Amino acid sequence: MAKQTSTSTLPLAWEQYDSFRHVSKPKLARVMAYWCLGFFVLLFIACWLPWTQNIRSAGAVTTLQPQDRPQTVQSTIAGRIEQWRVQEGQKVKKGDTLVILSEVKEKYFDPQLLTRMQEQLQAKEGSLEATQNKAAALSQQIVALQEGLQFSLQKARNKTRQAYLKVQSDSADLVAIKAEFEIAQAQYGRQEKLFQQGLKSLTELESRRLKFQEMQAKLQSTQNKLNISRNEQQNARLELSSLEAEYQDKISKARSDLNSTLAYVNDSKGELSKLKNEYANTEIRNSFYQVTAPQDGVVVRTLKAGLGETIKEGEAICSIMPANPQLAVELYMKAMDVPLLEVGRNVRLQFEGWPALVFSGWPNVGFGTFGGKVAVIDNMNSEGNYRILVVPDPEGTPWPEAILVGSGAYGWAMLNDVPIWYELWRQLNAFPPDYVNGAQNSSKEGKKEKAAKGQEEK
């Protein structure tokens, strides 16, 4: 009993002293300890929650197709502004006239230039046709000369043959006449001996002498006739030889004239082609006096002002924003993050001017962001970063229609899901996203490739 009394009276003894009351544990400390313990427990549990790794980047709105990007309209020719047909902010269709120009080069000042060039073309075509007819006539002349050469050669050969036969005939006549002459000479000699012996009369002697003289004259005539035939045969041979040379001279001259004519024809064709080229260029140049819109769009800004201002060839006149462009967002990624991206990777986007609440690790929790897909990854860096193009996600919320090309945008390329503790550890160690998983995946892929090679070798 005494022991129980001492234990019951002990607190009453402590309360007699203020120091014991001051060192006693307050109730608030216990509550704070419970809250801290609960917070750390919740924090430990939260570290195991999933976190979507992402790569952050800032960029701007652009277009996927090059023809959808803002462009400047340039003048193909040099000219002077005569009239503006549009104003800034006006919608235009493809082929609408933007500005009308006038000529500034003295070569094209003549208002009847095309008509005069057409006349030159017609005159040159007529001259070319006449020259071609002359070339055709010369070709026919050459053919006629070649045919005439064959006929003349045949005629000359026939004449030479006739002269040869005539020489043979005259030679035979000469042989016959010589035989008759020898007979007449022998008869005359016998007649003269008989006359001297008194057996023949003077009349018979003179008659035989007359026949002998006639035969002698006939022999001389036949001899002369044979010489004439031989001369004619020689002349026929000379004529046959000179005839081919004469015709070859005529044919060569005709061919020379034909070649000269053909050369003139080719020169005329070249000049005619040059005139046609100048005519076509001038005709096309006339169409460039009206500068037209290359596609549907809106005139953003006129780069030349006033009337009468001179512009150079290829100088910009105004800028146009194409209508209905296929929008995309260009983002710039670090070289360390590019290997983790591929075409088709999901990206969350926030556009300037649209309020948003973003939880980068939990993309489904926030609002005001829009989905996208990686469409293009550049293979060349720009100032140390690589550009990617993001297009709208067909399965996500459509992008706002009011966004314009050039507006600012922020993007988060979504990667794999990892625990929060791993993401914190990665950030503290400055590792790239999905470093461990990527190493594991690469090792697994390497093992698969080695196994496949082993099977192929077997």
WOGIQUI-V849665 format. One record per residue. N is the residue number from 1. RES is the residue in three letters. PSI is psi in radians with two decimals (NA if undefined). Layout:
n->N res->RES psi->PSI
n->N res->RES psi->PSI
//
This chain:
n->1 res->MET psi->-0.68
n->2 res->ALA psi->-0.61
n->3 res->LYS psi->-0.66
n->4 res->GLN psi->-0.64
n->5 res->THR psi->-0.67
n->6 res->SER psi->-0.66
n->7 res->THR psi->-0.55
n->8 res->SER psi->-0.48
n->9 res->THR psi->-0.11
n->10 res->LEU psi->-0.79
n->11 res->PRO psi->-0.57
n->12 res->LEU psi->-0.52
n->13 res->ALA psi->-0.63
n->14 res->TRP psi->-0.66
n->15 res->GLU psi->-0.30
n->16 res->GLN psi->-0.25
n->17 res->TYR psi->2.34
n->18 res->ASP psi->-0.50
n->19 res->SER psi->-0.66
n->20 res->PHE psi->-0.58
n->21 res->ARG psi->-0.63
n->22 res->HIS psi->-0.53
n->23 res->VAL psi->0.07
n->24 res->SER psi->2.65
n->25 res->LYS psi->2.20
n->26 res->PRO psi->2.81
n->27 res->LYS psi->-0.58
n->28 res->LEU psi->-0.62
n->29 res->ALA psi->-0.73
n->30 res->ARG psi->-0.67
n->31 res->VAL psi->-0.76
n->32 res->MET psi->-0.64
n->33 res->ALA psi->-0.73
n->34 res->TYR psi->-0.74
n->35 res->TRP psi->-0.76
n->36 res->CYS psi->-0.73
n->37 res->LEU psi->-0.74
n->38 res->GLY psi->-0.66
n->39 res->PHE psi->-0.77
n->40 res->PHE psi->-0.60
n->41 res->VAL psi->-0.79
n->42 res->LEU psi->-0.69
n->43 res->LEU psi->-0.68
n->44 res->PHE psi->-0.71
n->45 res->ILE psi->-0.69
n->46 res->ALA psi->-0.49
n->47 res->CYS psi->-0.33
n->48 res->TRP psi->0.00
n->49 res->LEU psi->2.64
n->50 res->PRO psi->2.51
n->51 res->TRP psi->2.23
n->52 res->THR psi->2.01
n->53 res->GLN psi->2.59
n->54 res->ASN psi->2.81
n->55 res->ILE psi->2.06
n->56 res->ARG psi->2.54
n->57 res->SER psi->2.68
n->58 res->ALA psi->2.59
n->59 res->GLY psi->-2.66
n->60 res->ALA psi->2.82
n->61 res->VAL psi->2.32
n->62 res->THR psi->-2.79
n->63 res->THR psi->2.68
n->64 res->LEU psi->-0.74
n->65 res->GLN psi->2.41
n->66 res->PRO psi->-0.58
n->67 res->GLN psi->-0.20
n->68 res->ASP psi->-0.05
n->69 res->ARG psi->2.74
n->70 res->PRO psi->2.42
n->71 res->GLN psi->2.77
n->72 res->THR psi->2.47
n->73 res->VAL psi->2.19
n->74 res->GLN psi->2.72
n->75 res->SER psi->2.27
n->76 res->THR psi->-0.57
n->77 res->ILE psi->2.83
n->78 res->ALA psi->2.49
n->79 res->GLY psi->-3.08
n->80 res->ARG psi->2.32
n->81 res->ILE psi->2.14
n->82 res->GLU psi->-0.58
n->83 res->GLN psi->2.40
n->84 res->TRP psi->2.35
n->85 res->ARG psi->-0.06
n->86 res->VAL psi->2.96
n->87 res->GLN psi->2.88
n->88 res->GLU psi->2.40
n->89 res->GLY psi->-0.03
n->90 res->GLN psi->2.42
n->91 res->LYS psi->2.42
n->92 res->VAL psi->2.72
n->93 res->LYS psi->2.82
n->94 res->LYS psi->2.22
n->95 res->GLY psi->-0.12
n->96 res->ASP psi->2.49
n->97 res->THR psi->2.22
n->98 res->LEU psi->-0.81
n->99 res->VAL psi->2.60
n->100 res->ILE psi->2.29
n->101 res->LEU psi->2.80
n->102 res->SER psi->2.87
n->103 res->GLU psi->2.54
n->104 res->VAL psi->-0.15
n->105 res->LYS psi->2.29
n->106 res->GLU psi->-0.37
n->107 res->LYS psi->-0.47
n->108 res->TYR psi->0.33
n->109 res->PHE psi->-0.56
n->110 res->ASP psi->2.10
n->111 res->PRO psi->-0.38
n->112 res->GLN psi->0.49
n->113 res->LEU psi->-0.77
n->114 res->LEU psi->-0.67
n->115 res->THR psi->-0.76
n->116 res->ARG psi->-0.67
n->117 res->MET psi->-0.60
n->118 res->GLN psi->-0.70
n->119 res->GLU psi->-0.72
n->120 res->GLN psi->-0.69
n->121 res->LEU psi->-0.78
n->122 res->GLN psi->-0.72
n->123 res->ALA psi->-0.73
n->124 res->LYS psi->-0.64
n->125 res->GLU psi->-0.71
n->126 res->GLY psi->-0.75
n->127 res->SER psi->-0.69
n->128 res->LEU psi->-0.70
n->129 res->GLU psi->-0.75
n->130 res->ALA psi->-0.72
n->131 res->THR psi->-0.67
n->132 res->GLN psi->-0.66
n->133 res->ASN psi->-0.70
n->134 res->LYS psi->-0.72
n->135 res->ALA psi->-0.68
n->136 res->ALA psi->-0.71
n->137 res->ALA psi->-0.70
n->138 res->LEU psi->-0.65
n->139 res->SER psi->-0.74
n->140 res->GLN psi->-0.65
n->141 res->GLN psi->-0.73
n->142 res->ILE psi->-0.73
n->143 res->VAL psi->-0.75
n->144 res->ALA psi->-0.72
n->145 res->LEU psi->-0.71
n->146 res->GLN psi->-0.70
n->147 res->GLU psi->-0.74
n->148 res->GLY psi->-0.63
n->149 res->LEU psi->-0.74
n->150 res->GLN psi->-0.75
n->151 res->PHE psi->-0.78
n->152 res->SER psi->-0.68
n->153 res->LEU psi->-0.71
n->154 res->GLN psi->-0.71
n->155 res->LYS psi->-0.75
n->156 res->ALA psi->-0.66
n->157 res->ARG psi->-0.70
n->158 res->ASN psi->-0.72
n->159 res->LYS psi->-0.69
n->160 res->THR psi->-0.67
n->161 res->ARG psi->-0.72
n->162 res->GLN psi->-0.73
n->163 res->ALA psi->-0.66
n->164 res->TYR psi->-0.75
n->165 res->LEU psi->-0.65
n->166 res->LYS psi->-0.68
n->167 res->VAL psi->-0.75
n->168 res->GLN psi->-0.73
n->169 res->SER psi->-0.78
n->170 res->ASP psi->-0.57
n->171 res->SER psi->-0.70
n->172 res->ALA psi->-0.72
n->173 res->ASP psi->-0.70
n->174 res->LEU psi->-0.69
n->175 res->VAL psi->-0.73
n->176 res->ALA psi->-0.76
n->177 res->ILE psi->-0.67
n->178 res->LYS psi->-0.69
n->179 res->ALA psi->-0.76
n->180 res->GLU psi->-0.65
n->181 res->PHE psi->-0.73
n->182 res->GLU psi->-0.67
n->183 res->ILE psi->-0.80
n->184 res->ALA psi->-0.63
n->185 res->GLN psi->-0.70
n->186 res->ALA psi->-0.71
n->187 res->GLN psi->-0.71
n->188 res->TYR psi->-0.68
n->189 res->GLY psi->-0.75
n->190 res->ARG psi->-0.67
n->191 res->GLN psi->-0.66
n->192 res->GLU psi->-0.69
n->193 res->LYS psi->-0.70
n->194 res->LEU psi->-0.66
n->195 res->PHE psi->-0.72
n->196 res->GLN psi->-0.55
n->197 res->GLN psi->-0.15
n->198 res->GLY psi->0.25
n->199 res->LEU psi->-0.37
n->200 res->LYS psi->2.67
n->201 res->SER psi->2.88
n->202 res->LEU psi->-0.58
n->203 res->THR psi->-0.75
n->204 res->GLU psi->-0.62
n->205 res->LEU psi->-0.78
n->206 res->GLU psi->-0.62
n->207 res->SER psi->-0.74
n->208 res->ARG psi->-0.61
n->209 res->ARG psi->-0.70
n->210 res->LEU psi->-0.74
n->211 res->LYS psi->-0.65
n->212 res->PHE psi->-0.73
n->213 res->GLN psi->-0.69
n->214 res->GLU psi->-0.73
n->215 res->MET psi->-0.61
n->216 res->GLN psi->-0.72
n->217 res->ALA psi->-0.69
n->218 res->LYS psi->-0.65
n->219 res->LEU psi->-0.74
n->220 res->GLN psi->-0.68
n->221 res->SER psi->-0.74
n->222 res->THR psi->-0.66
n->223 res->GLN psi->-0.77
n->224 res->ASN psi->-0.69
n->225 res->LYS psi->-0.67
n->226 res->LEU psi->-0.72
n->227 res->ASN psi->-0.70
n->228 res->ILE psi->-0.74
n->229 res->SER psi->-0.69
n->230 res->ARG psi->-0.66
n->231 res->ASN psi->-0.72
n->232 res->GLU psi->-0.67
n->233 res->GLN psi->-0.73
n->234 res->GLN psi->-0.73
n->235 res->ASN psi->-0.66
n->236 res->ALA psi->-0.70
n->237 res->ARG psi->-0.74
n->238 res->LEU psi->-0.71
n->239 res->GLU psi->-0.68
n->240 res->LEU psi->-0.70
n->241 res->SER psi->-0.71
n->242 res->SER psi->-0.40
n->243 res->LEU psi->-0.78
n->244 res->GLU psi->-0.69
n->245 res->ALA psi->-0.68
n->246 res->GLU psi->-0.80
n->247 res->TYR psi->-0.65
n->248 res->GLN psi->-0.63
n->249 res->ASP psi->-0.78
n->250 res->LYS psi->-0.74
n->251 res->ILE psi->-0.72
n->252 res->SER psi->-0.71
n->253 res->LYS psi->-0.73
n->254 res->ALA psi->-0.69
n->255 res->ARG psi->-0.65
n->256 res->SER psi->-0.78
n->257 res->ASP psi->-0.66
n->258 res->LEU psi->-0.76
n->259 res->ASN psi->-0.70
n->260 res->SER psi->-0.72
n->261 res->THR psi->-0.73
n->262 res->LEU psi->-0.64
n->263 res->ALA psi->-0.72
n->264 res->TYR psi->-0.64
n->265 res->VAL psi->-0.78
n->266 res->ASN psi->-0.71
n->267 res->ASP psi->-0.72
n->268 res->SER psi->-0.68
n->269 res->LYS psi->-0.72
n->270 res->GLY psi->-0.79
n->271 res->GLU psi->-0.66
n->272 res->LEU psi->-0.73
n->273 res->SER psi->-0.68
n->274 res->LYS psi->-0.73
n->275 res->LEU psi->-0.72
n->276 res->LYS psi->-0.68
n->277 res->ASN psi->-0.80
n->278 res->GLU psi->-0.67
n->279 res->TYR psi->-0.79
n->280 res->ALA psi->-0.73
n->281 res->ASN psi->-0.73
n->282 res->THR psi->-0.69
n->283 res->GLU psi->-0.72
n->284 res->ILE psi->-0.65
n->285 res->ARG psi->-0.65
n->286 res->ASN psi->-0.53
n->287 res->SER psi->-0.31
n->288 res->PHE psi->-0.06
n->289 res->TYR psi->-0.38
n->290 res->GLN psi->1.92
n->291 res->VAL psi->2.12
n->292 res->THR psi->2.86
n->293 res->ALA psi->2.29
n->294 res->PRO psi->-0.39
n->295 res->GLN psi->3.00
n->296 res->ASP psi->2.48
n->297 res->GLY psi->-2.82
n->298 res->VAL psi->2.32
n->299 res->VAL psi->1.93
n->300 res->VAL psi->-0.81
n->301 res->ARG psi->2.42
n->302 res->THR psi->2.20
n->303 res->LEU psi->-0.18
n->304 res->LYS psi->2.49
n->305 res->ALA psi->2.74
n->306 res->GLY psi->3.12
n->307 res->LEU psi->2.61
n->308 res->GLY psi->0.02
n->309 res->GLU psi->2.38
n->310 res->THR psi->2.38
n->311 res->ILE psi->2.69
n->312 res->LYS psi->2.98
n->313 res->GLU psi->2.32
n->314 res->GLY psi->0.12
n->315 res->GLU psi->2.44
n->316 res->ALA psi->2.43
n->317 res->ILE psi->-0.79
n->318 res->CYS psi->2.95
n->319 res->SER psi->2.51
n->320 res->ILE psi->2.40
n->321 res->MET psi->2.04
n->322 res->PRO psi->2.62
n->323 res->ALA psi->2.59
n->324 res->ASN psi->0.98
n->325 res->PRO psi->2.68
n->326 res->GLN psi->1.76
n->327 res->LEU psi->2.67
n->328 res->ALA psi->2.85
n->329 res->VAL psi->2.24
n->330 res->GLU psi->2.20
n->331 res->LEU psi->2.67
n->332 res->TYR psi->2.11
n->333 res->MET psi->2.65
n->334 res->LYS psi->2.70
n->335 res->ALA psi->-0.51
n->336 res->MET psi->-0.51
n->337 res->ASP psi->-0.27
n->338 res->VAL psi->-0.72
n->339 res->PRO psi->-0.32
n->340 res->LEU psi->-0.12
n->341 res->LEU psi->2.66
n->342 res->GLU psi->2.83
n->343 res->VAL psi->2.29
n->344 res->GLY psi->-0.08
n->345 res->ARG psi->2.43
n->346 res->ASN psi->2.49
n->347 res->VAL psi->2.38
n->348 res->ARG psi->2.40
n->349 res->LEU psi->2.50
n->350 res->GLN psi->2.21
n->351 res->PHE psi->2.48
n->352 res->GLU psi->2.34
n->353 res->GLY psi->-0.17
n->354 res->TRP psi->2.05
n->355 res->PRO psi->2.51
n->356 res->ALA psi->2.58
n->357 res->LEU psi->1.98
n->358 res->VAL psi->2.22
n->359 res->PHE psi->1.74
n->360 res->SER psi->-0.61
n->361 res->GLY psi->-0.35
n->362 res->TRP psi->1.43
n->363 res->PRO psi->-0.40
n->364 res->ASN psi->-0.11
n->365 res->VAL psi->-0.70
n->366 res->GLY psi->-3.11
n->367 res->PHE psi->2.85
n->368 res->GLY psi->0.03
n->369 res->THR psi->2.82
n->370 res->PHE psi->2.58
n->371 res->GLY psi->2.69
n->372 res->GLY psi->2.93
n->373 res->LYS psi->2.47
n->374 res->VAL psi->2.13
n->375 res->ALA psi->-0.60
n->376 res->VAL psi->2.41
n->377 res->ILE psi->2.06
n->378 res->ASP psi->2.57
n->379 res->ASN psi->0.02
n->380 res->MET psi->2.38
n->381 res->ASN psi->2.76
n->382 res->SER psi->1.87
n->383 res->GLU psi->0.70
n->384 res->GLY psi->-0.15
n->385 res->ASN psi->2.75
n->386 res->TYR psi->2.37
n->387 res->ARG psi->2.41
n->388 res->ILE psi->2.65
n->389 res->LEU psi->2.27
n->390 res->VAL psi->2.26
n->391 res->VAL psi->2.84
n->392 res->PRO psi->2.51
n->393 res->ASP psi->2.09
n->394 res->PRO psi->-0.38
n->395 res->GLU psi->-0.05
n->396 res->GLY psi->-2.97
n->397 res->THR psi->2.30
n->398 res->PRO psi->2.56
n->399 res->TRP psi->2.67
n->400 res->PRO psi->2.45
n->401 res->GLU psi->-0.32
n->402 res->ALA psi->-0.11
n->403 res->ILE psi->2.54
n->404 res->LEU psi->2.75
n->405 res->VAL psi->2.28
n->406 res->GLY psi->-0.20
n->407 res->SER psi->2.62
n->408 res->GLY psi->2.68
n->409 res->ALA psi->2.66
n->410 res->TYR psi->2.48
n->411 res->GLY psi->2.62
n->412 res->TRP psi->1.93
n->413 res->ALA psi->2.06
n->414 res->MET psi->2.29
n->415 res->LEU psi->-2.50
n->416 res->ASN psi->2.83
n->417 res->ASP psi->2.26
n->418 res->VAL psi->2.83
n->419 res->PRO psi->2.73
n->420 res->ILE psi->-0.66
n->421 res->TRP psi->-0.64
n->422 res->TYR psi->-0.67
n->423 res->GLU psi->-0.71
n->424 res->LEU psi->-0.75
n->425 res->TRP psi->-0.67
n->426 res->ARG psi->-0.75
n->427 res->GLN psi->-0.69
n->428 res->LEU psi->-0.56
n->429 res->ASN psi->0.03
n->430 res->ALA psi->0.62
n->431 res->PHE psi->2.66
n->432 res->PRO psi->2.80
n->433 res->PRO psi->2.51
n->434 res->ASP psi->0.65
n->435 res->TYR psi->-0.87
n->436 res->VAL psi->-0.82
n->437 res->ASN psi->-0.68
n->438 res->GLY psi->-0.71
n->439 res->ALA psi->-0.72
n->440 res->GLN psi->-0.76
n->441 res->ASN psi->-0.74
n->442 res->SER psi->-0.67
n->443 res->SER psi->-0.69
n->444 res->LYS psi->-0.76
n->445 res->GLU psi->-0.69
n->446 res->GLY psi->-0.72
n->447 res->LYS psi->-0.70
n->448 res->LYS psi->-0.74
n->449 res->GLU psi->-0.72
n->450 res->LYS psi->-0.70
n->451 res->ALA psi->-0.72
n->452 res->ALA psi->-0.73
n->453 res->LYS psi->-0.69
n->454 res->GLY psi->-0.72
n->455 res->GLN psi->-0.71
n->456 res->GLU psi->-0.72
n->457 res->GLU psi->-0.68
n->458 res->LYS psi->NA
//
